[in-house]
Amino acid sequence: MDNGAVDETAPHHRHTKVPNSRLGRTWLAISAGMLALILILVFVLENLKSVKVSFFGATWRVPLALDLLFAAILGGLVVFFLGTLRIVQLRRLARHRLAPGAEADESRTEVA
């Protein structure tokens, strides 16, 4: 018989959000990495045709997929290097601004 009273012993089914954990984020990152590796493997297996490549006078024959992967890795290294230079530049600027007496010289330091 339901008289409209709330049963205090029943569990409350509120939609509480479970907090993210480091382990959960790691699992997600590994899953995404595995998916990326599978996609790269499929790409390589579908592009095994050998092509002739010329670069600054050097010529070689290599499977198309490996050459494209090499170019992507080289591009990633360039971006990593430039990002590292920018981080070093910003850290130097922050260290300079936190140094004692830096308030007077603050008008000269400007981030590009």
GIWORA-V57970 format. One record per residue. N is the residue number from 1. RES is the residue in three letters. OMEGA is omega as a letter, one per 20 degrees, with the letter a starting at -180 (* if undefined). BURIAL is # if it has 9 or more other ideal C-beta (glycine too) atoms within 8 Angstrom, else .. Layout:
n = <N:N>
res = <RES:RES>
omega = <OMEGA:OMEGA>
burial = <BURIAL:BURIAL>
This chain:
n = <1:2:3:4:5:6:7:8:9:10:11:12:13:14:15:16:17:18:19:20:21:22:23:24:25:26:27:28:29:30:31:32:33:34:35:36:37:38:39:40:41:42:43:44:45:46:47:48:49:50:51:52:53:54:55:56:57:58:59:60:61:62:63:64:65:66:67:68:69:70:71:72:73:74:75:76:77:78:79:80:81:82:83:84:85:86:87:88:89:90:91:92:93:94:95:96:97:98:99:100:101:102:103:104:105:106:107:108:109:110:111:112>
res = <MET:ASP:ASN:GLY:ALA:VAL:ASP:GLU:THR:ALA:PRO:HIS:HIS:ARG:HIS:THR:LYS:VAL:PRO:ASN:SER:ARG:LEU:GLY:ARG:THR:TRP:LEU:ALA:ILE:SER:ALA:GLY:MET:LEU:ALA:LEU:ILE:LEU:ILE:LEU:VAL:PHE:VAL:LEU:GLU:ASN:LEU:LYS:SER:VAL:LYS:VAL:SER:PHE:PHE:GLY:ALA:THR:TRP:ARG:VAL:PRO:LEU:ALA:LEU:ASP:LEU:LEU:PHE:ALA:ALA:ILE:LEU:GLY:GLY:LEU:VAL:VAL:PHE:PHE:LEU:GLY:THR:LEU:ARG:ILE:VAL:GLN:LEU:ARG:ARG:LEU:ALA:ARG:HIS:ARG:LEU:ALA:PRO:GLY:ALA:GLU:ALA:ASP:GLU:SER:ARG:THR:GLU:VAL:ALA>
omega = <a:r:r:r:r:r:a:a:a:r:r:a:r:r:r:a:r:a:r:r:r:r:r:r:r:r:r:r:r:r:r:r:r:r:r:r:r:r:r:r:r:r:a:a:r:a:a:r:a:r:r:a:r:a:a:r:r:a:r:r:a:r:a:a:a:r:r:r:r:r:r:r:r:r:r:r:r:r:r:a:r:r:r:r:r:r:r:r:a:r:r:r:r:r:r:a:r:a:r:r:a:a:a:a:a:a:a:a:a:r:a:*>
burial = <.:.:.:.:.:.:.:.:.:.:.:.:.:.:.:.:.:.:.:.:.:.:.:.:#:.:.:.:.:.:.:.:.:.:.:.:.:.:.:#:.:.:#:#:.:.:#:#:.:.:#:.:#:.:.:.:.:.:.:.:.:#:#:#:#:#:#:#:#:.:.:.:.:.:.:.:.:.:.:.:.:.:.:.:.:.:.:.:.:#:.:.:#:.:.:#:#:.:.:.:.:#:.:.:.:.:.:.:#:.:.:.>
